[in-house]
Amino acid sequence: MSLPKIDPAAARRLIQEGALLVDIREAEEFARENISGAHHLPLSRLNEANLAVKAGKAVIFHCKSGARTSMNAARLAAKVNGACEAYILDGGLDAWKRSGHPG
């Protein structure tokens, strides 16, 4: 299964409505730079970690450029297991910053 991509503006609207933003990068990447309020769930720990999704609230996954997230879309979709709507932030953190959204 693939996850739909959304642009930074749509992602920001969903976050303001209570969506969960999940950064799948590794710890050192997350420590260097992250989007304020993002939850950290590194891809290397995806299988063993719990993801607390809320009914009726979306989940938005992102990495730095969007490539890693897109390549792992099926694994990420399986993680939410249809419990909520899930998306990929198109262009990742780089697109978020280019859009002028705060870090």
N, C-alpha and C positions, 0 to 999 in steps of 0.2 A: 504494500500500500504506500502511496505517496502522500505527502502533506502539501496542501496549497501554500503558495508563497504570498506574503503580504508586504507592502511597502512600509517604510518607517512611519509615515503619517497614519496609516491605518493601524499599525501596531501601537502607536502612542495612544490613539483613541481607545483601543481595547484595554490597554494597561490602565488608563484612567477609569475605565469601567470595571476594573478588578481582575483583568487577565493576569496570569502568572507568566513572567518573563524568565526563561531558563537559559543560562549560558552554559554550553556544553564543552567549553575549552578546558584545558588542564589548569591545575592550580597556579602555576607560575604565570600563565597568560592572564588568568583572571586577576591575580594580584597586581600585575602591571597596569591593567586598565579594564574597567568594566562599566556597564550602564548602571547607574544608581538604582537600587531596588531589585536588581536581577538576582535570581537564585542561582547558586552554582551547583551544577550536576555534571561533573566531567564525564565525557564519553567513555573513558576507561573504567569508570565505576557504575555505568548505567545499569548493568544487569543486577547488581547487588543493592542498589539504592532504591529507596521509596520516593515516590513523587506524589505529594499531597495535592490532588486536584480537587477543585470545588465544583459541585454541580452547577451548571449554567455559566461557568466562567471558563474562558478560553485559556489555552497554554500556547505560548509563543517561544519556539526554540531558536537560538542563534549561536553563531560562532563569530570569527573575525570577518570573513568575507562571504560566508554563506555556502561555500563549497563543501566543507566538512558536514555541515548540517544537511545539505541536500543529499550527499552520498549516504547518509545514515537515516534518511527519512523513514524507511520501513521499521528500523529499530525504535526510532522515536515514537512512531505511530503505535507500535506494539506496547510501548511503555504506558501510554494513556489508555490503551485498550478500549477505545470508544467511549470512555467516561466523560469526555468533553470534546469541544472543538479544539483542534490543534493546528498550528501554523508554523511556517518557517519565515523568519525575518529575511526578506530578500536583500542580499548584499551584506547581511550581518552587521557587526559593529561598525565596519567602515562606512556602510551606507547610512547608518544611524547618525554618525558624526557628520558626514557630508550634508545631511538634511538639516543640520543645525540644531538637532536635539541635544539637550544637556547630557553629559556623561554620567 
